[in-house]
Amino acid sequence: MITIAIAIATGAICVALGLTLYRLVVGPDATDRVLALDTLVIETIALIVLIGIAYGTGMYFEAALLFAMVGFVTTVAFCKFLLRGNVIE
């Protein structure tokens, strides 16, 4: 039963990834592209967690946590760059 749920969730996340990639490429503004990139990070984290559930190991959860921290820092850096023009003051 869990394998069916993982397959359905993986399919839904892959559809979401495709739509987000479309927004990343076509986005009319730089802020839309930054939000799309942040959404891609969240969707990738979800895929990593699903892989961890499917394989039954905790290593993927640690990788997802590290990826989330890096994604947060890059999103903040992009937003700061768009607002002020530089990242380091």
Distance bins in CASP14 RR format, pairs under 12 A and 6 or more apart:
PFRMAT RR
TARGET T0000
AUTHOR 0000-0000-0000
RMODE 2
METHOD distances of the structure
MODEL  1
1 7 0 0 0 0 0 1 0 0 0 0 0
1 8 0 0 0 0 0 1 0 0 0 0 0
2 8 0 0 0 0 0 1 0 0 0 0 0
2 9 0 0 0 0 0 1 0 0 0 0 0
2 50 0 0 0 0 0 1 0 0 0 0 0
2 52 0 0 0 0 0 1 0 0 0 0 0
2 53 1 0 0 1 0 0 0 0 0 0 0
2 54 0 0 0 0 1 0 0 0 0 0 0
2 55 0 0 0 0 0 1 0 0 0 0 0
2 56 0 0 0 0 0 1 0 0 0 0 0
3 9 0 0 0 0 0 1 0 0 0 0 0
3 10 0 0 0 0 0 1 0 0 0 0 0
3 50 0 0 0 0 0 1 0 0 0 0 0
3 53 0 0 0 0 1 0 0 0 0 0 0
3 54 1 0 0 1 0 0 0 0 0 0 0
3 55 0 0 0 0 0 1 0 0 0 0 0
3 56 0 0 0 0 0 1 0 0 0 0 0
4 10 0 0 0 0 0 1 0 0 0 0 0
4 11 0 0 0 0 0 1 0 0 0 0 0
4 54 0 0 0 0 0 1 0 0 0 0 0
5 11 0 0 0 0 0 1 0 0 0 0 0
5 12 0 0 0 0 0 1 0 0 0 0 0
5 50 0 0 0 0 1 0 0 0 0 0 0
5 53 0 0 0 0 1 0 0 0 0 0 0
5 54 0 0 0 0 0 1 0 0 0 0 0
6 12 0 0 0 0 0 1 0 0 0 0 0
6 13 0 0 0 0 0 1 0 0 0 0 0
6 46 0 0 0 0 0 1 0 0 0 0 0
6 47 0 0 0 0 0 1 0 0 0 0 0
6 49 0 0 0 0 0 1 0 0 0 0 0
6 50 1 0 1 0 0 0 0 0 0 0 0
6 51 0 0 0 0 1 0 0 0 0 0 0
6 52 0 0 0 0 1 0 0 0 0 0 0
6 53 1 0 0 1 0 0 0 0 0 0 0
6 54 1 0 1 0 0 0 0 0 0 0 0
6 55 0 0 0 0 0 1 0 0 0 0 0
6 56 0 0 0 0 0 1 0 0 0 0 0
7 13 0 0 0 0 0 1 0 0 0 0 0
7 14 0 0 0 0 0 1 0 0 0 0 0
7 50 0 0 0 0 1 0 0 0 0 0 0
7 53 0 0 0 0 0 1 0 0 0 0 0
7 54 0 0 0 0 1 0 0 0 0 0 0
8 14 0 0 0 0 0 1 0 0 0 0 0
8 15 0 0 0 0 0 1 0 0 0 0 0
8 50 0 0 0 0 0 1 0 0 0 0 0
9 15 0 0 0 0 0 1 0 0 0 0 0
9 16 0 0 0 0 0 1 0 0 0 0 0
9 43 0 0 0 0 0 1 0 0 0 0 0
9 46 1 0 0 1 0 0 0 0 0 0 0
9 47 0 0 0 0 1 0 0 0 0 0 0
9 49 0 0 0 0 1 0 0 0 0 0 0
9 50 1 0 1 0 0 0 0 0 0 0 0
9 51 0 0 0 0 0 1 0 0 0 0 0
9 53 0 0 0 0 1 0 0 0 0 0 0
9 54 0 0 0 0 1 0 0 0 0 0 0
10 16 0 0 0 0 0 1 0 0 0 0 0
10 17 0 0 0 0 0 1 0 0 0 0 0
10 43 0 0 0 0 0 1 0 0 0 0 0
10 46 0 0 0 0 1 0 0 0 0 0 0
10 47 1 0 0 1 0 0 0 0 0 0 0
10 48 0 0 0 0 0 1 0 0 0 0 0
10 49 0 0 0 0 0 1 0 0 0 0 0
10 50 1 0 1 0 0 0 0 0 0 0 0
10 51 0 0 0 0 1 0 0 0 0 0 0
10 52 0 0 0 0 0 1 0 0 0 0 0
10 53 0 0 0 0 0 1 0 0 0 0 0
10 54 0 0 0 0 1 0 0 0 0 0 0
11 17 0 0 0 0 1 0 0 0 0 0 0
11 18 0 0 0 0 0 1 0 0 0 0 0
11 43 0 0 0 0 0 1 0 0 0 0 0
11 46 0 0 0 0 0 1 0 0 0 0 0
11 47 0 0 0 0 1 0 0 0 0 0 0
11 50 0 0 0 0 1 0 0 0 0 0 0
12 18 0 0 0 0 0 1 0 0 0 0 0
12 19 0 0 0 0 0 1 0 0 0 0 0
12 43 0 0 0 0 1 0 0 0 0 0 0
12 46 0 0 0 0 1 0 0 0 0 0 0
12 47 0 0 0 0 0 1 0 0 0 0 0
12 50 0 0 0 0 0 1 0 0 0 0 0
13 19 0 0 0 0 0 1 0 0 0 0 0
13 20 0 0 0 0 0 1 0 0 0 0 0
13 39 0 0 0 0 0 1 0 0 0 0 0
13 40 0 0 0 0 0 1 0 0 0 0 0
13 42 0 0 0 0 1 0 0 0 0 0 0
13 43 1 0 1 0 0 0 0 0 0 0 0
13 44 0 0 0 0 1 0 0 0 0 0 0
13 45 0 0 0 0 1 0 0 0 0 0 0
13 46 1 0 1 0 0 0 0 0 0 0 0
13 47 1 0 1 0 0 0 0 0 0 0 0
13 48 0 0 0 0 0 1 0 0 0 0 0
13 49 0 0 0 0 1 0 0 0 0 0 0
13 50 1 0 0 1 0 0 0 0 0 0 0
13 51 0 0 0 0 0 1 0 0 0 0 0
14 20 0 0 0 0 0 1 0 0 0 0 0
14 21 0 0 0 0 0 1 0 0 0 0 0
14 43 0 0 0 0 1 0 0 0 0 0 0
14 44 0 0 0 0 0 1 0 0 0 0 0
14 46 0 0 0 0 0 1 0 0 0 0 0
14 47 0 0 0 0 1 0 0 0 0 0 0
14 50 0 0 0 0 0 1 0 0 0 0 0
15 21 0 0 0 0 0 1 0 0 0 0 0
15 22 0 0 0 0 0 1 0 0 0 0 0
15 43 0 0 0 0 1 0 0 0 0 0 0
16 22 0 0 0 0 0 1 0 0 0 0 0
16 23 0 0 0 0 0 1 0 0 0 0 0
16 36 0 0 0 0 0 1 0 0 0 0 0
16 39 0 0 0 0 1 0 0 0 0 0 0
16 40 0 0 0 0 1 0 0 0 0 0 0
16 42 0 0 0 0 1 0 0 0 0 0 0
16 43 1 0 1 0 0 0 0 0 0 0 0
16 44 0 0 0 0 0 1 0 0 0 0 0
16 46 0 0 0 0 1 0 0 0 0 0 0
16 47 0 0 0 0 1 0 0 0 0 0 0
17 23 0 0 0 0 0 1 0 0 0 0 0
17 24 0 0 0 0 0 1 0 0 0 0 0
17 36 0 0 0 0 0 1 0 0 0 0 0
17 39 0 0 0 0 1 0 0 0 0 0 0
17 40 1 0 0 1 0 0 0 0 0 0 0
17 41 0 0 0 0 0 1 0 0 0 0 0
17 42 0 0 0 0 0 1 0 0 0 0 0
17 43 1 0 1 0 0 0 0 0 0 0 0
17 44 1 0 0 1 0 0 0 0 0 0 0
17 45 0 0 0 0 0 1 0 0 0 0 0
17 46 0 0 0 0 1 0 0 0 0 0 0
17 47 1 0 0 1 0 0 0 0 0 0 0
18 24 0 0 0 0 1 0 0 0 0 0 0
18 25 0 0 0 0 0 1 0 0 0 0 0
18 26 0 0 0 0 0 1 0 0 0 0 0
18 36 0 0 0 0 0 1 0 0 0 0 0
18 39 0 0 0 0 0 1 0 0 0 0 0
18 40 0 0 0 0 1 0 0 0 0 0 0
18 43 0 0 0 0 1 0 0 0 0 0 0
18 44 0 0 0 0 0 1 0 0 0 0 0
19 25 0 0 0 0 0 1 0 0 0 0 0
19 26 0 0 0 0 0 1 0 0 0 0 0
19 36 0 0 0 0 1 0 0 0 0 0 0
19 39 0 0 0 0 1 0 0 0 0 0 0
19 40 0 0 0 0 0 1 0 0 0 0 0
19 43 0 0 0 0 1 0 0 0 0 0 0
20 26 0 0 0 0 0 1 0 0 0 0 0
20 27 0 0 0 0 0 1 0 0 0 0 0
20 32 0 0 0 0 0 1 0 0 0 0 0
20 33 0 0 0 0 0 1 0 0 0 0 0
20 35 0 0 0 0 1 0 0 0 0 0 0
20 36 1 0 1 0 0 0 0 0 0 0 0
20 37 0 0 0 0 1 0 0 0 0 0 0
20 38 0 0 0 0 1 0 0 0 0 0 0
20 39 1 0 1 0 0 0 0 0 0 0 0
20 40 1 0 1 0 0 0 0 0 0 0 0
20 41 0 0 0 0 1 0 0 0 0 0 0
20 42 0 0 0 0 1 0 0 0 0 0 0
20 43 1 0 0 1 0 0 0 0 0 0 0
20 44 0 0 0 0 0 1 0 0 0 0 0
20 46 0 0 0 0 0 1 0 0 0 0 0
21 27 0 0 0 0 0 1 0 0 0 0 0
21 33 0 0 0 0 0 1 0 0 0 0 0
21 36 1 0 0 1 0 0 0 0 0 0 0
21 37 0 0 0 0 0 1 0 0 0 0 0
21 39 0 0 0 0 1 0 0 0 0 0 0
21 40 1 0 0 1 0 0 0 0 0 0 0
21 43 0 0 0 0 1 0 0 0 0 0 0
21 44 0 0 0 0 0 1 0 0 0 0 0
22 32 0 0 0 0 0 1 0 0 0 0 0
22 33 0 0 0 0 0 1 0 0 0 0 0
22 36 0 0 0 0 1 0 0 0 0 0 0
22 39 0 0 0 0 0 1 0 0 0 0 0
22 40 0 0 0 0 0 1 0 0 0 0 0
23 29 0 0 0 0 0 1 0 0 0 0 0
23 31 0 0 0 0 0 1 0 0 0 0 0
23 32 1 0 0 1 0 0 0 0 0 0 0
23 33 1 0 0 1 0 0 0 0 0 0 0
23 34 0 0 0 0 0 1 0 0 0 0 0
23 35 0 0 0 0 1 0 0 0 0 0 0
23 36 1 0 1 0 0 0 0 0 0 0 0
23 37 0 0 0 0 1 0 0 0 0 0 0
23 38 0 0 0 0 0 1 0 0 0 0 0
23 39 1 0 0 1 0 0 0 0 0 0 0
23 40 0 0 0 0 1 0 0 0 0 0 0
23 43 0 0 0 0 0 1 0 0 0 0 0
24 30 0 0 0 0 0 1 0 0 0 0 0
24 32 0 0 0 0 1 0 0 0 0 0 0
24 33 1 0 1 0 0 0 0 0 0 0 0
24 34 0 0 0 0 1 0 0 0 0 0 0
24 35 0 0 0 0 1 0 0 0 0 0 0
24 36 1 0 1 0 0 0 0 0 0 0 0
24 37 1 0 0 1 0 0 0 0 0 0 0
24 38 0 0 0 0 0 1 0 0 0 0 0
24 39 0 0 0 0 1 0 0 0 0 0 0
24 40 1 0 0 1 0 0 0 0 0 0 0
24 41 0 0 0 0 0 1 0 0 0 0 0
24 43 0 0 0 0 0 1 0 0 0 0 0
25 32 0 0 0 0 0 1 0 0 0 0 0
25 33 0 0 0 0 1 0 0 0 0 0 0
25 36 0 0 0 0 1 0 0 0 0 0 0
25 37 0 0 0 0 0 1 0 0 0 0 0
25 40 0 0 0 0 0 1 0 0 0 0 0
26 32 0 0 0 0 1 0 0 0 0 0 0
26 33 0 0 0 0 1 0 0 0 0 0 0
26 36 0 0 0 0 1 0 0 0 0 0 0
27 33 1 0 1 0 0 0 0 0 0 0 0
27 34 0 0 0 0 0 1 0 0 0 0 0
27 35 0 0 0 0 1 0 0 0 0 0 0
27 36 1 0 0 1 0 0 0 0 0 0 0
27 37 0 0 0 0 0 1 0 0 0 0 0
28 35 0 0 0 0 0 1 0 0 0 0 0
28 36 0 0 0 0 0 1 0 0 0 0 0
29 35 0 0 0 0 1 0 0 0 0 0 0
29 36 0 0 0 0 0 1 0 0 0 0 0
29 82 0 0 0 0 1 0 0 0 0 0 0
30 36 0 0 0 0 0 1 0 0 0 0 0
30 37 0 0 0 0 0 1 0 0 0 0 0
30 78 0 0 0 0 1 0 0 0 0 0 0
30 79 0 0 0 0 0 1 0 0 0 0 0
30 81 0 0 0 0 1 0 0 0 0 0 0
30 82 1 0 1 0 0 0 0 0 0 0 0
30 83 0 0 0 0 0 1 0 0 0 0 0
30 85 0 0 0 0 0 1 0 0 0 0 0
31 37 0 0 0 0 0 1 0 0 0 0 0
31 38 0 0 0 0 0 1 0 0 0 0 0
31 75 0 0 0 0 0 1 0 0 0 0 0
31 78 0 0 0 0 1 0 0 0 0 0 0
31 79 0 0 0 0 1 0 0 0 0 0 0
31 81 0 0 0 0 0 1 0 0 0 0 0
31 82 1 0 0 1 0 0 0 0 0 0 0
31 83 0 0 0 0 1 0 0 0 0 0 0
32 38 0 0 0 0 0 1 0 0 0 0 0
32 39 0 0 0 0 0 1 0 0 0 0 0
32 78 0 0 0 0 0 1 0 0 0 0 0
32 82 0 0 0 0 0 1 0 0 0 0 0
33 39 0 0 0 0 0 1 0 0 0 0 0
33 40 0 0 0 0 0 1 0 0 0 0 0
33 75 0 0 0 0 0 1 0 0 0 0 0
33 78 0 0 0 0 1 0 0 0 0 0 0
33 79 0 0 0 0 0 1 0 0 0 0 0
33 82 0 0 0 0 1 0 0 0 0 0 0
34 40 0 0 0 0 0 1 0 0 0 0 0
34 41 0 0 0 0 0 1 0 0 0 0 0
34 71 0 0 0 0 0 1 0 0 0 0 0
34 74 0 0 0 0 1 0 0 0 0 0 0
34 75 1 0 0 1 0 0 0 0 0 0 0
34 76 0 0 0 0 0 1 0 0 0 0 0
34 77 0 0 0 0 1 0 0 0 0 0 0
34 78 1 0 1 0 0 0 0 0 0 0 0
34 79 1 0 0 1 0 0 0 0 0 0 0
34 80 0 0 0 0 0 1 0 0 0 0 0
34 81 0 0 0 0 1 0 0 0 0 0 0
34 82 1 0 0 1 0 0 0 0 0 0 0
34 83 0 0 0 0 0 1 0 0 0 0 0
35 41 0 0 0 0 0 1 0 0 0 0 0
35 42 0 0 0 0 0 1 0 0 0 0 0
35 75 0 0 0 0 1 0 0 0 0 0 0
35 78 0 0 0 0 1 0 0 0 0 0 0
35 79 0 0 0 0 1 0 0 0 0 0 0
35 82 0 0 0 0 0 1 0 0 0 0 0
36 42 0 0 0 0 0 1 0 0 0 0 0
36 43 0 0 0 0 0 1 0 0 0 0 0
36 75 0 0 0 0 0 1 0 0 0 0 0
36 78 0 0 0 0 0 1 0 0 0 0 0
37 43 0 0 0 0 0 1 0 0 0 0 0
37 44 0 0 0 0 0 1 0 0 0 0 0
37 71 0 0 0 0 1 0 0 0 0 0 0
37 72 0 0 0 0 0 1 0 0 0 0 0
37 74 1 0 0 1 0 0 0 0 0 0 0
37 75 1 0 0 1 0 0 0 0 0 0 0
37 77 0 0 0 0 0 1 0 0 0 0 0
37 78 1 0 0 1 0 0 0 0 0 0 0
37 79 0 0 0 0 0 1 0 0 0 0 0
37 82 0 0 0 0 0 1 0 0 0 0 0
38 44 0 0 0 0 0 1 0 0 0 0 0
38 45 0 0 0 0 0 1 0 0 0 0 0
38 68 0 0 0 0 0 1 0 0 0 0 0
38 70 0 0 0 0 0 1 0 0 0 0 0
38 71 1 0 0 1 0 0 0 0 0 0 0
38 72 0 0 0 0 1 0 0 0 0 0 0
38 73 0 0 0 0 0 1 0 0 0 0 0
38 74 0 0 0 0 1 0 0 0 0 0 0
38 75 1 0 1 0 0 0 0 0 0 0 0
38 76 0 0 0 0 1 0 0 0 0 0 0
38 77 0 0 0 0 0 1 0 0 0 0 0
38 78 0 0 0 0 1 0 0 0 0 0 0
38 79 0 0 0 0 1 0 0 0 0 0 0
39 45 0 0 0 0 0 1 0 0 0 0 0
39 46 0 0 0 0 0 1 0 0 0 0 0
39 71 0 0 0 0 0 1 0 0 0 0 0
39 75 0 0 0 0 1 0 0 0 0 0 0
40 46 0 0 0 0 0 1 0 0 0 0 0
40 47 0 0 0 0 0 1 0 0 0 0 0
40 67 0 0 0 0 0 1 0 0 0 0 0
40 71 0 0 0 0 1 0 0 0 0 0 0
40 74 0 0 0 0 0 1 0 0 0 0 0
40 75 0 0 0 0 0 1 0 0 0 0 0
41 47 0 0 0 0 0 1 0 0 0 0 0
41 48 0 0 0 0 0 1 0 0 0 0 0
41 64 0 0 0 0 0 1 0 0 0 0 0
41 66 0 0 0 0 0 1 0 0 0 0 0
41 67 1 0 0 1 0 0 0 0 0 0 0
41 68 1 0 0 1 0 0 0 0 0 0 0
41 69 0 0 0 0 0 1 0 0 0 0 0
41 70 0 0 0 0 1 0 0 0 0 0 0
41 71 1 0 1 0 0 0 0 0 0 0 0
41 72 0 0 0 0 1 0 0 0 0 0 0
41 73 0 0 0 0 0 1 0 0 0 0 0
41 74 1 0 0 1 0 0 0 0 0 0 0
41 75 1 0 0 1 0 0 0 0 0 0 0
41 78 0 0 0 0 0 1 0 0 0 0 0
42 48 0 0 0 0 0 1 0 0 0 0 0
42 49 0 0 0 0 0 1 0 0 0 0 0
42 64 0 0 0 0 0 1 0 0 0 0 0
42 67 0 0 0 0 1 0 0 0 0 0 0
42 68 0 0 0 0 1 0 0 0 0 0 0
42 71 0 0 0 0 1 0 0 0 0 0 0
42 72 0 0 0 0 0 1 0 0 0 0 0
42 75 0 0 0 0 1 0 0 0 0 0 0
43 49 0 0 0 0 0 1 0 0 0 0 0
43 50 0 0 0 0 0 1 0 0 0 0 0
43 64 0 0 0 0 0 1 0 0 0 0 0
43 67 0 0 0 0 0 1 0 0 0 0 0
43 68 0 0 0 0 0 1 0 0 0 0 0
43 71 0 0 0 0 0 1 0 0 0 0 0
44 50 0 0 0 0 0 1 0 0 0 0 0
44 51 0 0 0 0 0 1 0 0 0 0 0
44 60 0 0 0 0 0 1 0 0 0 0 0
44 63 0 0 0 0 0 1 0 0 0 0 0
44 64 0 0 0 0 1 0 0 0 0 0 0
44 66 0 0 0 0 0 1 0 0 0 0 0
44 67 1 0 0 1 0 0 0 0 0 0 0
44 68 0 0 0 0 1 0 0 0 0 0 0
44 70 0 0 0 0 0 1 0 0 0 0 0
44 71 0 0 0 0 1 0 0 0 0 0 0
45 51 0 0 0 0 0 1 0 0 0 0 0
45 52 0 0 0 0 0 1 0 0 0 0 0
45 60 0 0 0 0 0 1 0 0 0 0 0
45 61 0 0 0 0 1 0 0 0 0 0 0
45 62 0 0 0 0 0 1 0 0 0 0 0
45 63 0 0 0 0 1 0 0 0 0 0 0
45 64 1 0 1 0 0 0 0 0 0 0 0
45 65 0 0 0 0 1 0 0 0 0 0 0
45 66 0 0 0 0 1 0 0 0 0 0 0
45 67 1 0 1 0 0 0 0 0 0 0 0
45 68 1 0 1 0 0 0 0 0 0 0 0
45 69 0 0 0 0 0 1 0 0 0 0 0
45 70 0 0 0 0 0 1 0 0 0 0 0
45 71 0 0 0 0 1 0 0 0 0 0 0
45 72 0 0 0 0 0 1 0 0 0 0 0
46 52 0 0 0 0 0 1 0 0 0 0 0
46 53 0 0 0 0 0 1 0 0 0 0 0
46 60 0 0 0 0 0 1 0 0 0 0 0
46 61 0 0 0 0 0 1 0 0 0 0 0
46 64 0 0 0 0 1 0 0 0 0 0 0
46 67 0 0 0 0 0 1 0 0 0 0 0
46 68 0 0 0 0 0 1 0 0 0 0 0
47 53 0 0 0 0 0 1 0 0 0 0 0
47 54 0 0 0 0 0 1 0 0 0 0 0
47 60 0 0 0 0 1 0 0 0 0 0 0
47 63 0 0 0 0 0 1 0 0 0 0 0
47 64 0 0 0 0 1 0 0 0 0 0 0
47 67 0 0 0 0 0 1 0 0 0 0 0
48 54 0 0 0 0 0 1 0 0 0 0 0
48 55 0 0 0 0 0 1 0 0 0 0 0
48 57 0 0 0 0 0 1 0 0 0 0 0
48 58 0 0 0 0 0 1 0 0 0 0 0
48 59 0 0 0 0 0 1 0 0 0 0 0
48 60 1 0 1 0 0 0 0 0 0 0 0
48 61 0 0 0 0 1 0 0 0 0 0 0
48 62 0 0 0 0 1 0 0 0 0 0 0
48 63 1 0 1 0 0 0 0 0 0 0 0
48 64 1 0 1 0 0 0 0 0 0 0 0
48 65 0 0 0 0 1 0 0 0 0 0 0
48 66 0 0 0 0 1 0 0 0 0 0 0
48 67 1 0 0 1 0 0 0 0 0 0 0
48 68 0 0 0 0 1 0 0 0 0 0 0
49 55 0 0 0 0 0 1 0 0 0 0 0
49 56 0 0 0 0 0 1 0 0 0 0 0
49 57 0 0 0 0 0 1 0 0 0 0 0
49 58 0 0 0 0 1 0 0 0 0 0 0
49 59 0 0 0 0 0 1 0 0 0 0 0
49 60 1 0 0 1 0 0 0 0 0 0 0
49 61 1 0 0 1 0 0 0 0 0 0 0
49 62 0 0 0 0 0 1 0 0 0 0 0
49 63 0 0 0 0 1 0 0 0 0 0 0
49 64 1 0 1 0 0 0 0 0 0 0 0
49 65 0 0 0 0 1 0 0 0 0 0 0
49 67 0 0 0 0 0 1 0 0 0 0 0
49 68 0 0 0 0 0 1 0 0 0 0 0
50 56 0 0 0 0 0 1 0 0 0 0 0
50 60 0 0 0 0 1 0 0 0 0 0 0
50 61 0 0 0 0 0 1 0 0 0 0 0
50 64 0 0 0 0 1 0 0 0 0 0 0
51 57 0 0 0 0 1 0 0 0 0 0 0
51 58 0 0 0 0 0 1 0 0 0 0 0
51 59 0 0 0 0 1 0 0 0 0 0 0
51 60 1 0 1 0 0 0 0 0 0 0 0
51 61 0 0 0 0 1 0 0 0 0 0 0
51 63 0 0 0 0 1 0 0 0 0 0 0
51 64 0 0 0 0 1 0 0 0 0 0 0
52 58 1 0 0 1 0 0 0 0 0 0 0
52 59 1 0 0 1 0 0 0 0 0 0 0
52 60 1 1 0 0 0 0 0 0 0 0 0
52 61 1 0 0 1 0 0 0 0 0 0 0
52 62 0 0 0 0 0 1 0 0 0 0 0
52 63 0 0 0 0 1 0 0 0 0 0 0
52 64 0 0 0 0 1 0 0 0 0 0 0
53 60 0 0 0 0 1 0 0 0 0 0 0
53 61 0 0 0 0 1 0 0 0 0 0 0
53 64 0 0 0 0 0 1 0 0 0 0 0
54 60 0 0 0 0 1 0 0 0 0 0 0
55 61 0 0 0 0 0 1 0 0 0 0 0
55 63 0 0 0 0 0 1 0 0 0 0 0
57 63 0 0 0 0 0 1 0 0 0 0 0
57 64 0 0 0 0 0 1 0 0 0 0 0
58 64 0 0 0 0 1 0 0 0 0 0 0
58 65 0 0 0 0 0 1 0 0 0 0 0
59 65 0 0 0 0 0 1 0 0 0 0 0
59 66 0 0 0 0 0 1 0 0 0 0 0
60 66 0 0 0 0 0 1 0 0 0 0 0
60 67 0 0 0 0 0 1 0 0 0 0 0
61 67 0 0 0 0 0 1 0 0 0 0 0
61 68 0 0 0 0 0 1 0 0 0 0 0
62 68 0 0 0 0 0 1 0 0 0 0 0
62 69 0 0 0 0 0 1 0 0 0 0 0
63 69 0 0 0 0 0 1 0 0 0 0 0
63 70 0 0 0 0 0 1 0 0 0 0 0
64 70 0 0 0 0 0 1 0 0 0 0 0
64 71 0 0 0 0 0 1 0 0 0 0 0
65 71 0 0 0 0 0 1 0 0 0 0 0
65 72 0 0 0 0 0 1 0 0 0 0 0
66 72 0 0 0 0 0 1 0 0 0 0 0
66 73 0 0 0 0 0 1 0 0 0 0 0
67 73 0 0 0 0 0 1 0 0 0 0 0
67 74 0 0 0 0 0 1 0 0 0 0 0
68 74 0 0 0 0 0 1 0 0 0 0 0
68 75 0 0 0 0 0 1 0 0 0 0 0
69 75 0 0 0 0 0 1 0 0 0 0 0
69 76 0 0 0 0 0 1 0 0 0 0 0
70 76 0 0 0 0 0 1 0 0 0 0 0
70 77 0 0 0 0 0 1 0 0 0 0 0
71 77 0 0 0 0 1 0 0 0 0 0 0
71 78 0 0 0 0 1 0 0 0 0 0 0
71 79 0 0 0 0 0 1 0 0 0 0 0
72 78 0 0 0 0 0 1 0 0 0 0 0
72 79 0 0 0 0 0 1 0 0 0 0 0
73 79 0 0 0 0 0 1 0 0 0 0 0
73 80 0 0 0 0 0 1 0 0 0 0 0
73 87 0 0 0 0 0 1 0 0 0 0 0
74 80 0 0 0 0 0 1 0 0 0 0 0
74 81 0 0 0 0 0 1 0 0 0 0 0
74 87 0 0 0 0 0 1 0 0 0 0 0
75 81 0 0 0 0 0 1 0 0 0 0 0
75 82 0 0 0 0 0 1 0 0 0 0 0
76 82 0 0 0 0 0 1 0 0 0 0 0
76 83 0 0 0 0 0 1 0 0 0 0 0
76 84 0 0 0 0 0 1 0 0 0 0 0
76 87 0 0 0 0 1 0 0 0 0 0 0
77 83 0 0 0 0 0 1 0 0 0 0 0
77 84 0 0 0 0 0 1 0 0 0 0 0
77 85 0 0 0 0 0 1 0 0 0 0 0
77 86 0 0 0 0 0 1 0 0 0 0 0
77 87 1 0 1 0 0 0 0 0 0 0 0
77 88 0 0 0 0 1 0 0 0 0 0 0
78 84 0 0 0 0 0 1 0 0 0 0 0
78 85 0 0 0 0 0 1 0 0 0 0 0
78 87 0 0 0 0 1 0 0 0 0 0 0
79 85 0 0 0 0 0 1 0 0 0 0 0
79 87 0 0 0 0 1 0 0 0 0 0 0
80 86 1 0 0 1 0 0 0 0 0 0 0
80 87 1 0 1 0 0 0 0 0 0 0 0
80 88 0 0 0 0 1 0 0 0 0 0 0
80 89 0 0 0 0 1 0 0 0 0 0 0
81 87 1 0 1 0 0 0 0 0 0 0 0
81 88 0 0 0 0 1 0 0 0 0 0 0
81 89 0 0 0 0 0 1 0 0 0 0 0
83 89 0 0 0 0 0 1 0 0 0 0 0
END
